[in-house]
Amino acid sequence: MKTEDMIRAVQKKLGIDVDGRAGPQTWGAIYQVIVRPQAEPRVAFTAPQDKANDRSEKVIATLLPEVRPYARALFFKARDKGIAINIISGTRTFEEQDKLYAKGRSEKGPKVTNARGGYSNHNFGIAFDIGVFSGNRYLPESPLYKAVGALGMELGLDWGGNWKSIVDQPHFELRPKWAGDMSERSMLAELRSRRELGEDIA
């Protein structure tokens, strides 16, 4: 039996999303069954019943089902380290992306993105942005973004803080399994094609 088939069988048994990928939701559910009855967890995993706060959950709901547990896992992992974050941006329409692209170009303000509609991972439900908070105060700049970036990479997310053109420390994304070592440009072209054909993005 292939590893992915074994993971799918475990996921089905645990009653969680069946995708063949051993991500945070899978490990969290395994932890709940095997370890938690014996000891309190040291790290906050995402079991099926774990939810972030209402503000973050509204954004998480816009993401692909495969991406949602990763966003929640980052929320809890940061909280476990004493860092308060919210998931503040998720999936955008092509039109919403074009409006952001216009900033610093045809509209006033600084440039915030190099991506037009259809050329951002936010347009396909695989990317989200976080905000670091101190109480209720949003911190647009903080060294804590780098700390959260490291936590996200530990989960298997790609982090915008590693980008070369526009460094985007609040940005995280989960590349589809089929993307492998594809370049960002090739992956986005495939995402657009799959969307036009009505095919599964994940």
N, C-alpha and C positions, 0 to 999 in steps of 0.2 A: 504494500500500500504506500502511495506517495505521501510525503509529509503534509502537503496541502489537504489531501483527503482526510488524513488523521486529524488535522486541526479543525476541518469542517465538521467531522463527527463529534469532536469534543464540544465545539460551539453549539451544535444542535442539541447535545445532551444538556448543556448548561442553560439553554433557552435564550441565547444571545444572537446577535447578527451573524449569519453564516457567510463568511467571505474567504475563508482559507488563510487569513492573515492573523498571526499571533500578535495582535496589537494590545493597547492598554485595556480595552474592554475585556478581551479574552483572559489576559493575565489577572485582571482584577476579579473576574468571576471565579477563576481557579483559586485565587488567594482566599476569597470569601468561603469557598467550600472546604479547602484543605487546611489553611493556616489560621484564619480568624477565629474559629471555635476554640483554638488553643491559646491564642495571644492577641493582644491589640496590635494592629498594623503600625509600623513605623512610618510608612509612606501612604499617602491617600491615593488609592487606586480607584478606577471607575468601574464599580459594579453596576449592573443594570439599573438599580434604584438610585444611584448617586446622580445628583443634579447640581449644577452651578447656581448662582443667584439668578433671580428673574431677569435682570438686565442682560446678563450674558446668555441665558437660555434662549431669549428671543432671537439673538444673533446666531447662536449655534443651530437653531432650528432651520436656518436658511442653507446650511451646509449639506453636502452629501452625507447620507447615513454612515458611510465608511470613515468620514472625517470627524464627525461629532464626538466620538469617544476620545479622540486625540486632543480636541479643544478642551474637553472637560478634564482630561488627565493633566493638561498643562495648568489649568485653573487650580486644581487641588495640589499639584506638585509645588507650584509657586507658594500657595498658602501654607503648605507644610514647612516651607523655608522662611516663613514670616514675610512674604512679599504679597501685597494685595493687588490683584489684577482683575480686570474685567475683559471679556471678549467684546470689542466695541464695533467691529466691522466684519461682515461675512460676505455672502454672495451679492454681487451687483449685476444689474442689467447692463447690456451694452450701452444703453442711453446714459445711465448713471456714470459709467466709466468714461464716456465721451465728455461729460460735464467736468469731471475731474481733470481729464487731459487738457481741457481748454484753459484751465488755470495757469497763468503765467504765459499764455499764448494769446488767444483771442479774448480772454477774460483777465481781469485784474488779479493780482496775488502772485505768490511764488509758485514755481512748478512743483507739483506733488507726485507726478507719475510720468513715465515715458510711454505708458501703454494706452492705446486707444481701445474702444470697445471691441471685444473679441480677442484682444492681445494681452489680457491679464488673467491670471489664474483665479482671481476673484469672480470672474464671469462664469466660472464652471463649478463653483461650489467646493473647490479643493483648497481654498486659502482663507485665512482670517487674520485680523489684526487685534492686538491686545493693547490695553492701556494700563499703566502702573498708577496706583492711587495711594494717597496718604489721607486716610479717613475718607471723606467724600471729595477730596481735591484731586483732580486729574493732573498728572505730572507728564507733560509732553516730552521732557528731557530728564533723564535720570540714569545713573550708572547701573541701576537695577535692571534696565532693559537687557544689558549684556548677560546678567545672571539668569534672567528668564530665557534668553536665547540659548544658553548652555543647557538649561533644563529641557527645552523643546527639542534640541538635537539629540539629547539622551533618549527621548521618546521615538526618534526616527523622523522628526519633522525637518524640512528644509527651512533655514532661517534667513530672512532678508538682511540681517546684519552682516552676512558674508558676501553680499552683492558688491559689485565693483562700480557700476554706473551710478545709480541712486541707492545709497545705503538705506535700508528700511528696517530698523531694529524692531518695530512693533509687529512685523509681518512674519507669518508662518504658513507653510503649505505642506500638503501631503501628496507627493507625486503618485499617480496611478501605478498599479503593479506593472502594467504593460509598458510604461514609459522607460523603465530600466535606465540605461545610460544615454538616453536620447538627449539632444541639446534642448534648451528651453524653447527655442524657435520651432524645432521639429515637433516637440510635445504640444505646443499651442496650436500648431497647424492641424495636428491629429485631433485635438480637442474640438476645434471648430468643425472639422469634417464629421466627427461623430455626432456632434450636436445637430448639424444640418441633416444628417441621415437618420436622426432619431435613435442612434445606437447608444448603448450603455457607456457612460464616460469612465466609470470606475473599472 
